[in-house]
Amino acid sequence: MLGVKRLGVLVSMVVIGLVPAGAAYSAVAAPSATPSAALSAQDKQFLQSIHQSNLAEIATSNLAQQKSANQELKQLATRLVTDHTQLDQRVQSVASSANLALPNKPTNEQQAVMNQLQNVNGADFDTQWVTAQLTAHTQAMQLVQAELTQGSDPSAKQVAQQAAPVLQAHHHALVALAQNLGVPIPGGTTVAPSPGGSSAPAPSGTAGTPGPTRS
């Protein structure tokens, strides 16, 4: 009987000893909830706008997988769906922690682009899709740049930091695809079709700063 009591005391001591460790782990692992009011107007605008951008990118890229016959374009569209889905999961996580409601659909302008893409096929679709994606990624990079320079919430800024290299890589891939298809680059840069493996031209300007017009 004495042995049973001692065992019970020992188990109790072990359990009590584990509680602080478990609590400490939870405090580290679980993201801290930030009230929406703590987000600046810039932070809120960024999270909502980049979410809508992601929704539009996913929708138009899914459409490209269905409608395009160009394998290079379809592969890039698959990559965009994957990357923007992952980016948007981070956006939704931060917004949820901050109790910030996100729009449930793209903007009217983005929807108009999707409607237009629904109505074209073949080479016309490929050209309009690449053009739309170049424009959309330039706008998304501008959103990211604004958050990095003007945002205040650490979590929202971290989303921007994570998105920046992904969007830049997408832009480079889109420029290369435009070069292969002979599609003019929005902003004034025009490239000729290139059947070889020549390097893609640099994007016309960085996020938030239009590049010089070249012919």
PEWOBEL-V687527 format. One record per backbone hydrogen bond with DSSP energy under -0.5 kcal/mol. CO is the residue of the C=O (numbers start at 1). NH is the residue of the N-H. If there is no record, write none. Layout:
BEGIN
CO,NH
CO,NH
END
This chain:
BEGIN
1,5
2,6
3,7
4,8
5,9
6,10
7,11
8,12
9,13
10,14
11,15
12,16
13,17
14,18
15,19
16,20
17,21
18,22
19,23
20,24
21,25
22,26
23,27
24,28
25,29
26,30
33,35
35,38
35,39
36,39
40,44
41,45
42,46
43,47
44,48
45,49
46,50
47,51
48,52
49,53
50,54
51,55
52,56
53,57
54,58
55,59
56,60
57,61
58,62
59,63
60,64
61,65
62,66
63,67
64,68
69,71
70,74
71,75
72,76
73,77
74,78
75,79
76,80
77,81
78,82
79,83
80,84
81,85
82,86
83,87
84,88
85,89
86,90
87,91
88,92
89,93
90,94
91,95
92,96
93,97
94,98
95,100
96,99
97,34
99,101
107,111
108,112
109,113
110,114
111,115
112,116
113,117
114,118
115,119
116,119
117,120
121,124
121,125
122,126
123,127
124,128
125,129
126,130
127,131
128,132
129,133
130,134
131,135
132,136
133,137
134,138
135,139
136,140
137,141
138,142
139,143
140,144
141,145
142,146
143,147
144,148
145,149
146,150
147,151
153,157
154,158
155,159
156,160
157,161
158,162
159,163
160,164
161,165
162,166
163,167
164,168
165,169
166,170
167,171
168,172
169,173
170,174
171,175
172,176
173,177
174,178
175,179
176,180
177,181
178,182
178,183
179,194
185,188
185,189
189,185
203,205
204,211
206,209
209,206
END
